[in-house]
Amino acid sequence: MRVIITENFKALSLYAAQQIAMAIRRKPNLVLGLATGRTPIGTYEELVKMHREEGLDFSKVVTFNLDEYHGLKPTDPSSYNYFMWEHLFKHININPENVYIPDGTIPVTGIREYCLWYENRINFFGGIDLQLLGIGNTGHIGFNDPGSSLASDTRLKVLSLKTKKQNGPDFGGADKVPDCAITMGIGTIMQAKTIILLASGSKKARILARALEEPVTSLVPASILQMHPWVKIVADEEAASKLRWKNHYRRVEEVRKRIGYEEVYVK
Ligand code: PGA
């Protein structure tokens, strides 16, 4: 696990976008796992800029989103489908057939089958090469709130009240946030070949420290990333402020830079 500490949100966004762009240039048909929320917005802005200014080509890229609220249509402005088209897809040359976002309109009776189909689609493309993640105030990744099985696959989850509160502003109040979502499981996320988790702002400092520097527990779902063979945590100064090993992480990056050591994971 590498921890990259950036000066601010802008530098975090640029770093994440550069990592994604590098992966796409190495593998034009990259299978890219995408996240929603406030944190990745800056990364998507940078990717759009790279597409416009440097011709970054998304025509063969396949994307899978982590999650979607249950009960929302893709056209609902609060849906993650809408979010993704607004912030990224409509500004780049992605093939709409290569975009996968869980469908929030599937009736509960069909969800199990639908989730198996979603997992099968990921496997059909050879698995996710690079998964982008945020971290929730509860420590969730995707919508896997505390108590989620660390081996779970895609399924319907009931959202915690803390998560509803966090996302309340998108709906005009926590009570208006849907109770359930379809989310990739923690097991699904762990199968991604490489992972980048973004954390920004002082509100994430404590949960990030718990996830990275305390024992793995389903009560802090992001802590499972300690078990992943290739993960980069990209945190800005505020989000990194409570990391006890902060100076060590910085030193690791300095030494690697000095000796010019950077692995190539996406072939
Ligand atoms: P945020 O959400 O980026 O809006 O902080 C992250 C998350 O809940 O996963």
Residues whose N, C-alpha, C, O or C-beta is under 5 A from the ligand:
A	BS01	PGA	T36 G37 R38 T39 P40 G134 I135 G136 H140 G142
